[in-house]
Amino acid sequence: MTLGEQTAHSGREEAPSTWQRRGACPTLLEPMQTGDGLLARLRPTGGILTVRQFIRLAEAAKRHGNGIVEITARGSLQIRGLRSGSVQPIAADLAASAISVPAGPVIELSPLHGIAPDEIGNPAHIEMLLREELAAELLSPLLAPKLSIVLDGGGSGGLAAVTGDIRVSAVSAGAWRVAINGDERTALPLLTGNAAEAVRAVGELLRQLVLLGRHKRCRDIERESLLSAFPSMEAMTPARASKRKDPLVGTLALPDGSAILGLRPRFGQMHASELISFLEQAEALGATQVRPGPGRIFFLVGLDGQSAATVAEMAPRYGLSVDGDDPSMHIATCAGAGACASGRFQTKACAERLVAKAPELLDGSMTVHLSGCAKGCARPRPALCVVGADDGYHLMLDGVASDIPDAQIAGGDIDSAIEKLARLIKNERQAGESAAACLRRIGKHDAIKALRQE
């Protein structure tokens, strides 16, 4: 194995393109340029599509793009490989399928709103009020493209672990807490009130953001301004730390005898042809709705217990997992070589080998990020990162794809390097210690030293 210093020609000297601008966010009508063409991101009203609409969306992705459909970590849908001339046609196709994609900031709802048996309050009502009463504020061009409004009804499939600029969370029947800048545990609470009071509070926050100027976020609002608008905030206490649940993958039985099936595309991507075939069979078995959710998963609604079991059994043949312990969920991959012009290796094939040969890295304590190039599209946060480069691979033990590598690995040796790292953790891990904790204790110097050993 060749391990050495970073070379001058590493793929990190590329000038930032427009899609990499901080704060930029792709939309259906304003997609972003990526290595495999334009990428469009969308979230339908209420976060719900009928199964037939999702089929039409996959058909449009195949017709106008490269046929790859993704679910993001926050539960939005992405269509890849579009061209400049296909943006308007795909928007027209989706509109013809009655898929409504509201303009303005993304409003994220608990994916199982209205049907989760343990839901505290239905956030769909809050969304309706926001869009009716704050239409002008939501369409202000001064709002940041990445501004997020999270409406959490609580219960199964809730959004407690999802961060947002503005959070409206159900706390009891008819009562909603408004907080800013964080998840359910870390966000700063401003007030608790009924639905109308919560909507007025969101309106006040949007107006303050507009007054601050272009593309400001809630973290930019001064405390004095918040206190003036929300005097009760001083008496409020932070929300209790709720137990963070993994995304609901598998079957959830409902009191009325129906069932919801949560599925995760392996490595976050679906190919349109496979997706269409799967959805047509699921529809024939009774599925009526598709609800994308955080954690790159989607829910099928409308099945009974037996049909849910049948759909779950056939799902793996289409690259969909119903296993909540599937180790692939701890791997973040981009499209990779063959699907993206910037990709320098086949990330999905590498991910499959990693699952088979290095399970010690996938205990859930960290994410392994396989990035085809230094842009790091699949994960902007630190991870155990393997990055394709002109001179082979760059490895970061805890970093992002654009970082200076901890080790440089020759092209043919990446599998060996990953296996050595997994073996090191297996041999050095102490009782009860996670893979991430083991790596931290070993330290970068000794971990890289182990990679050099033959």
Secondary structure as a PSIPRED ss2 file (coil, helix, strand):
# PSIPRED VFORMAT (PSIPRED V4.0)

   1 M C   1.000  0.000  0.000
   2 T C   1.000  0.000  0.000
   3 L C   1.000  0.000  0.000
   4 G C   1.000  0.000  0.000
   5 E C   1.000  0.000  0.000
   6 Q C   1.000  0.000  0.000
   7 T C   1.000  0.000  0.000
   8 A C   1.000  0.000  0.000
   9 H C   1.000  0.000  0.000
  10 S C   1.000  0.000  0.000
  11 G C   1.000  0.000  0.000
  12 R C   1.000  0.000  0.000
  13 E C   1.000  0.000  0.000
  14 E C   1.000  0.000  0.000
  15 A C   1.000  0.000  0.000
  16 P C   1.000  0.000  0.000
  17 S C   1.000  0.000  0.000
  18 T H   0.000  1.000  0.000
  19 W H   0.000  1.000  0.000
  20 Q H   0.000  1.000  0.000
  21 R C   1.000  0.000  0.000
  22 R C   1.000  0.000  0.000
  23 G C   1.000  0.000  0.000
  24 A C   1.000  0.000  0.000
  25 C C   1.000  0.000  0.000
  26 P C   1.000  0.000  0.000
  27 T C   1.000  0.000  0.000
  28 L C   1.000  0.000  0.000
  29 L C   1.000  0.000  0.000
  30 E C   1.000  0.000  0.000
  31 P C   1.000  0.000  0.000
  32 M E   0.000  0.000  1.000
  33 Q E   0.000  0.000  1.000
  34 T E   0.000  0.000  1.000
  35 G C   1.000  0.000  0.000
  36 D C   1.000  0.000  0.000
  37 G E   0.000  0.000  1.000
  38 L E   0.000  0.000  1.000
  39 L E   0.000  0.000  1.000
  40 A E   0.000  0.000  1.000
  41 R E   0.000  0.000  1.000
  42 L E   0.000  0.000  1.000
  43 R C   1.000  0.000  0.000
  44 P C   1.000  0.000  0.000
  45 T H   0.000  1.000  0.000
  46 G H   0.000  1.000  0.000
  47 G H   0.000  1.000  0.000
  48 I C   1.000  0.000  0.000
  49 L E   0.000  0.000  1.000
  50 T E   0.000  0.000  1.000
  51 V H   0.000  1.000  0.000
  52 R H   0.000  1.000  0.000
  53 Q H   0.000  1.000  0.000
  54 F H   0.000  1.000  0.000
  55 I H   0.000  1.000  0.000
  56 R H   0.000  1.000  0.000
  57 L H   0.000  1.000  0.000
  58 A H   0.000  1.000  0.000
  59 E H   0.000  1.000  0.000
  60 A H   0.000  1.000  0.000
  61 A H   0.000  1.000  0.000
  62 K H   0.000  1.000  0.000
  63 R H   0.000  1.000  0.000
  64 H H   0.000  1.000  0.000
  65 G C   1.000  0.000  0.000
  66 N C   1.000  0.000  0.000
  67 G C   1.000  0.000  0.000
  68 I E   0.000  0.000  1.000
  69 V E   0.000  0.000  1.000
  70 E E   0.000  0.000  1.000
  71 I E   0.000  0.000  1.000
  72 T C   1.000  0.000  0.000
  73 A C   1.000  0.000  0.000
  74 R C   1.000  0.000  0.000
  75 G C   1.000  0.000  0.000
  76 S C   1.000  0.000  0.000
  77 L E   0.000  0.000  1.000
  78 Q E   0.000  0.000  1.000
  79 I E   0.000  0.000  1.000
  80 R E   0.000  0.000  1.000
  81 G E   0.000  0.000  1.000
  82 L E   0.000  0.000  1.000
  83 R C   1.000  0.000  0.000
  84 S H   0.000  1.000  0.000
  85 G H   0.000  1.000  0.000
  86 S H   0.000  1.000  0.000
  87 V H   0.000  1.000  0.000
  88 Q H   0.000  1.000  0.000
  89 P H   0.000  1.000  0.000
  90 I H   0.000  1.000  0.000
  91 A H   0.000  1.000  0.000
  92 A H   0.000  1.000  0.000
  93 D H   0.000  1.000  0.000
  94 L H   0.000  1.000  0.000
  95 A H   0.000  1.000  0.000
  96 A H   0.000  1.000  0.000
  97 S C   1.000  0.000  0.000
  98 A C   1.000  0.000  0.000
  99 I C   1.000  0.000  0.000
 100 S C   1.000  0.000  0.000
 101 V C   1.000  0.000  0.000
 102 P C   1.000  0.000  0.000
 103 A C   1.000  0.000  0.000
 104 G C   1.000  0.000  0.000
 105 P C   1.000  0.000  0.000
 106 V E   0.000  0.000  1.000
 107 I E   0.000  0.000  1.000
 108 E E   0.000  0.000  1.000
 109 L E   0.000  0.000  1.000
 110 S C   1.000  0.000  0.000
 111 P C   1.000  0.000  0.000
 112 L C   1.000  0.000  0.000
 113 H C   1.000  0.000  0.000
 114 G C   1.000  0.000  0.000
 115 I C   1.000  0.000  0.000
 116 A C   1.000  0.000  0.000
 117 P C   1.000  0.000  0.000
 118 D C   1.000  0.000  0.000
 119 E C   1.000  0.000  0.000
 120 I C   1.000  0.000  0.000
 121 G C   1.000  0.000  0.000
 122 N C   1.000  0.000  0.000
 123 P H   0.000  1.000  0.000
 124 A H   0.000  1.000  0.000
 125 H H   0.000  1.000  0.000
 126 I H   0.000  1.000  0.000
 127 E H   0.000  1.000  0.000
 128 M H   0.000  1.000  0.000
 129 L H   0.000  1.000  0.000
 130 L H   0.000  1.000  0.000
 131 R H   0.000  1.000  0.000
 132 E H   0.000  1.000  0.000
 133 E H   0.000  1.000  0.000
 134 L C   1.000  0.000  0.000
 135 A H   0.000  1.000  0.000
 136 A H   0.000  1.000  0.000
 137 E H   0.000  1.000  0.000
 138 L H   0.000  1.000  0.000
 139 L C   1.000  0.000  0.000
 140 S C   1.000  0.000  0.000
 141 P C   1.000  0.000  0.000
 142 L C   1.000  0.000  0.000
 143 L C   1.000  0.000  0.000
 144 A C   1.000  0.000  0.000
 145 P C   1.000  0.000  0.000
 146 K C   1.000  0.000  0.000
 147 L C   1.000  0.000  0.000
 148 S E   0.000  0.000  1.000
 149 I E   0.000  0.000  1.000
 150 V E   0.000  0.000  1.000
 151 L E   0.000  0.000  1.000
 152 D E   0.000  0.000  1.000
 153 G C   1.000  0.000  0.000
 154 G C   1.000  0.000  0.000
 155 G C   1.000  0.000  0.000
 156 S C   1.000  0.000  0.000
 157 G C   1.000  0.000  0.000
 158 G C   1.000  0.000  0.000
 159 L C   1.000  0.000  0.000
 160 A C   1.000  0.000  0.000
 161 A C   1.000  0.000  0.000
 162 V C   1.000  0.000  0.000
 163 T C   1.000  0.000  0.000
 164 G E   0.000  0.000  1.000
 165 D E   0.000  0.000  1.000
 166 I E   0.000  0.000  1.000
 167 R E   0.000  0.000  1.000
 168 V E   0.000  0.000  1.000
 169 S E   0.000  0.000  1.000
 170 A E   0.000  0.000  1.000
 171 V E   0.000  0.000  1.000
 172 S E   0.000  0.000  1.000
 173 A C   1.000  0.000  0.000
 174 G C   1.000  0.000  0.000
 175 A E   0.000  0.000  1.000
 176 W E   0.000  0.000  1.000
 177 R E   0.000  0.000  1.000
 178 V E   0.000  0.000  1.000
 179 A E   0.000  0.000  1.000
 180 I E   0.000  0.000  1.000
 181 N E   0.000  0.000  1.000
 182 G E   0.000  0.000  1.000
 183 D C   1.000  0.000  0.000
 184 E C   1.000  0.000  0.000
 185 R C   1.000  0.000  0.000
 186 T C   1.000  0.000  0.000
 187 A C   1.000  0.000  0.000
 188 L E   0.000  0.000  1.000
 189 P E   0.000  0.000  1.000
 190 L E   0.000  0.000  1.000
 191 L E   0.000  0.000  1.000
 192 T E   0.000  0.000  1.000
 193 G E   0.000  0.000  1.000
 194 N C   1.000  0.000  0.000
 195 A H   0.000  1.000  0.000
 196 A H   0.000  1.000  0.000
 197 E H   0.000  1.000  0.000
 198 A H   0.000  1.000  0.000
 199 V H   0.000  1.000  0.000
 200 R H   0.000  1.000  0.000
 201 A H   0.000  1.000  0.000
 202 V H   0.000  1.000  0.000
 203 G H   0.000  1.000  0.000
 204 E H   0.000  1.000  0.000
 205 L H   0.000  1.000  0.000
 206 L H   0.000  1.000  0.000
 207 R H   0.000  1.000  0.000
 208 Q H   0.000  1.000  0.000
 209 L H   0.000  1.000  0.000
 210 V H   0.000  1.000  0.000
 211 L H   0.000  1.000  0.000
 212 L H   0.000  1.000  0.000
 213 G C   1.000  0.000  0.000
 214 R C   1.000  0.000  0.000
 215 H C   1.000  0.000  0.000
 216 K C   1.000  0.000  0.000
 217 R C   1.000  0.000  0.000
 218 C H   0.000  1.000  0.000
 219 R H   0.000  1.000  0.000
 220 D H   0.000  1.000  0.000
 221 I C   1.000  0.000  0.000
 222 E C   1.000  0.000  0.000
 223 R H   0.000  1.000  0.000
 224 E H   0.000  1.000  0.000
 225 S H   0.000  1.000  0.000
 226 L H   0.000  1.000  0.000
 227 L H   0.000  1.000  0.000
 228 S H   0.000  1.000  0.000
 229 A H   0.000  1.000  0.000
 230 F C   1.000  0.000  0.000
 231 P H   0.000  1.000  0.000
 232 S H   0.000  1.000  0.000
 233 M H   0.000  1.000  0.000
 234 E H   0.000  1.000  0.000
 235 A H   0.000  1.000  0.000
 236 M C   1.000  0.000  0.000
 237 T C   1.000  0.000  0.000
 238 P C   1.000  0.000  0.000
 239 A C   1.000  0.000  0.000
 240 R C   1.000  0.000  0.000
 241 A C   1.000  0.000  0.000
 242 S C   1.000  0.000  0.000
 243 K C   1.000  0.000  0.000
 244 R C   1.000  0.000  0.000
 245 K C   1.000  0.000  0.000
 246 D C   1.000  0.000  0.000
 247 P C   1.000  0.000  0.000
 248 L C   1.000  0.000  0.000
 249 V C   1.000  0.000  0.000
 250 G E   0.000  0.000  1.000
 251 T E   0.000  0.000  1.000
 252 L E   0.000  0.000  1.000
 253 A E   0.000  0.000  1.000
 254 L C   1.000  0.000  0.000
 255 P C   1.000  0.000  0.000
 256 D C   1.000  0.000  0.000
 257 G C   1.000  0.000  0.000
 258 S E   0.000  0.000  1.000
 259 A E   0.000  0.000  1.000
 260 I E   0.000  0.000  1.000
 261 L E   0.000  0.000  1.000
 262 G E   0.000  0.000  1.000
 263 L E   0.000  0.000  1.000
 264 R E   0.000  0.000  1.000
 265 P E   0.000  0.000  1.000
 266 R H   0.000  1.000  0.000
 267 F H   0.000  1.000  0.000
 268 G H   0.000  1.000  0.000
 269 Q E   0.000  0.000  1.000
 270 M E   0.000  0.000  1.000
 271 H E   0.000  0.000  1.000
 272 A H   0.000  1.000  0.000
 273 S H   0.000  1.000  0.000
 274 E H   0.000  1.000  0.000
 275 L H   0.000  1.000  0.000
 276 I H   0.000  1.000  0.000
 277 S H   0.000  1.000  0.000
 278 F H   0.000  1.000  0.000
 279 L H   0.000  1.000  0.000
 280 E H   0.000  1.000  0.000
 281 Q H   0.000  1.000  0.000
 282 A H   0.000  1.000  0.000
 283 E H   0.000  1.000  0.000
 284 A H   0.000  1.000  0.000
 285 L C   1.000  0.000  0.000
 286 G C   1.000  0.000  0.000
 287 A C   1.000  0.000  0.000
 288 T C   1.000  0.000  0.000
 289 Q E   0.000  0.000  1.000
 290 V E   0.000  0.000  1.000
 291 R E   0.000  0.000  1.000
 292 P E   0.000  0.000  1.000
 293 G E   0.000  0.000  1.000
 294 P C   1.000  0.000  0.000
 295 G C   1.000  0.000  0.000
 296 R C   1.000  0.000  0.000
 297 I E   0.000  0.000  1.000
 298 F E   0.000  0.000  1.000
 299 F E   0.000  0.000  1.000
 300 L E   0.000  0.000  1.000
 301 V E   0.000  0.000  1.000
 302 G E   0.000  0.000  1.000
 303 L E   0.000  0.000  1.000
 304 D E   0.000  0.000  1.000
 305 G H   0.000  1.000  0.000
 306 Q H   0.000  1.000  0.000
 307 S H   0.000  1.000  0.000
 308 A H   0.000  1.000  0.000
 309 A H   0.000  1.000  0.000
 310 T H   0.000  1.000  0.000
 311 V H   0.000  1.000  0.000
 312 A H   0.000  1.000  0.000
 313 E H   0.000  1.000  0.000
 314 M H   0.000  1.000  0.000
 315 A H   0.000  1.000  0.000
 316 P H   0.000  1.000  0.000
 317 R H   0.000  1.000  0.000
 318 Y H   0.000  1.000  0.000
 319 G C   1.000  0.000  0.000
 320 L E   0.000  0.000  1.000
 321 S E   0.000  0.000  1.000
 322 V C   1.000  0.000  0.000
 323 D C   1.000  0.000  0.000
 324 G C   1.000  0.000  0.000
 325 D C   1.000  0.000  0.000
 326 D C   1.000  0.000  0.000
 327 P H   0.000  1.000  0.000
 328 S H   0.000  1.000  0.000
 329 M H   0.000  1.000  0.000
 330 H H   0.000  1.000  0.000
 331 I E   0.000  0.000  1.000
 332 A E   0.000  0.000  1.000
 333 T E   0.000  0.000  1.000
 334 C C   1.000  0.000  0.000
 335 A C   1.000  0.000  0.000
 336 G C   1.000  0.000  0.000
 337 A C   1.000  0.000  0.000
 338 G C   1.000  0.000  0.000
 339 A C   1.000  0.000  0.000
 340 C C   1.000  0.000  0.000
 341 A C   1.000  0.000  0.000
 342 S C   1.000  0.000  0.000
 343 G C   1.000  0.000  0.000
 344 R C   1.000  0.000  0.000
 345 F C   1.000  0.000  0.000
 346 Q C   1.000  0.000  0.000
 347 T H   0.000  1.000  0.000
 348 K H   0.000  1.000  0.000
 349 A H   0.000  1.000  0.000
 350 C H   0.000  1.000  0.000
 351 A H   0.000  1.000  0.000
 352 E H   0.000  1.000  0.000
 353 R H   0.000  1.000  0.000
 354 L H   0.000  1.000  0.000
 355 V H   0.000  1.000  0.000
 356 A H   0.000  1.000  0.000
 357 K H   0.000  1.000  0.000
 358 A C   1.000  0.000  0.000
 359 P H   0.000  1.000  0.000
 360 E H   0.000  1.000  0.000
 361 L H   0.000  1.000  0.000
 362 L C   1.000  0.000  0.000
 363 D C   1.000  0.000  0.000
 364 G C   1.000  0.000  0.000
 365 S C   1.000  0.000  0.000
 366 M C   1.000  0.000  0.000
 367 T C   1.000  0.000  0.000
 368 V E   0.000  0.000  1.000
 369 H E   0.000  0.000  1.000
 370 L E   0.000  0.000  1.000
 371 S E   0.000  0.000  1.000
 372 G C   1.000  0.000  0.000
 373 C C   1.000  0.000  0.000
 374 A C   1.000  0.000  0.000
 375 K C   1.000  0.000  0.000
 376 G C   1.000  0.000  0.000
 377 C C   1.000  0.000  0.000
 378 A C   1.000  0.000  0.000
 379 R C   1.000  0.000  0.000
 380 P C   1.000  0.000  0.000
 381 R C   1.000  0.000  0.000
 382 P C   1.000  0.000  0.000
 383 A E   0.000  0.000  1.000
 384 L E   0.000  0.000  1.000
 385 C E   0.000  0.000  1.000
 386 V E   0.000  0.000  1.000
 387 V E   0.000  0.000  1.000
 388 G E   0.000  0.000  1.000
 389 A E   0.000  0.000  1.000
 390 D C   1.000  0.000  0.000
 391 D C   1.000  0.000  0.000
 392 G E   0.000  0.000  1.000
 393 Y E   0.000  0.000  1.000
 394 H E   0.000  0.000  1.000
 395 L E   0.000  0.000  1.000
 396 M E   0.000  0.000  1.000
 397 L E   0.000  0.000  1.000
 398 D E   0.000  0.000  1.000
 399 G E   0.000  0.000  1.000
 400 V C   1.000  0.000  0.000
 401 A C   1.000  0.000  0.000
 402 S C   1.000  0.000  0.000
 403 D C   1.000  0.000  0.000
 404 I C   1.000  0.000  0.000
 405 P C   1.000  0.000  0.000
 406 D C   1.000  0.000  0.000
 407 A E   0.000  0.000  1.000
 408 Q E   0.000  0.000  1.000
 409 I E   0.000  0.000  1.000
 410 A C   1.000  0.000  0.000
 411 G H   0.000  1.000  0.000
 412 G H   0.000  1.000  0.000
 413 D H   0.000  1.000  0.000
 414 I H   0.000  1.000  0.000
 415 D H   0.000  1.000  0.000
 416 S H   0.000  1.000  0.000
 417 A H   0.000  1.000  0.000
 418 I H   0.000  1.000  0.000
 419 E H   0.000  1.000  0.000
 420 K H   0.000  1.000  0.000
 421 L H   0.000  1.000  0.000
 422 A H   0.000  1.000  0.000
 423 R H   0.000  1.000  0.000
 424 L H   0.000  1.000  0.000
 425 I H   0.000  1.000  0.000
 426 K H   0.000  1.000  0.000
 427 N H   0.000  1.000  0.000
 428 E H   0.000  1.000  0.000
 429 R C   1.000  0.000  0.000
 430 Q C   1.000  0.000  0.000
 431 A C   1.000  0.000  0.000
 432 G C   1.000  0.000  0.000
 433 E C   1.000  0.000  0.000
 434 S C   1.000  0.000  0.000
 435 A H   0.000  1.000  0.000
 436 A H   0.000  1.000  0.000
 437 A H   0.000  1.000  0.000
 438 C H   0.000  1.000  0.000
 439 L H   0.000  1.000  0.000
 440 R H   0.000  1.000  0.000
 441 R H   0.000  1.000  0.000
 442 I H   0.000  1.000  0.000
 443 G C   1.000  0.000  0.000
 444 K H   0.000  1.000  0.000
 445 H H   0.000  1.000  0.000
 446 D H   0.000  1.000  0.000
 447 A H   0.000  1.000  0.000
 448 I H   0.000  1.000  0.000
 449 K H   0.000  1.000  0.000
 450 A H   0.000  1.000  0.000
 451 L H   0.000  1.000  0.000
 452 R H   0.000  1.000  0.000
 453 Q C   1.000  0.000  0.000
 454 E C   1.000  0.000  0.000
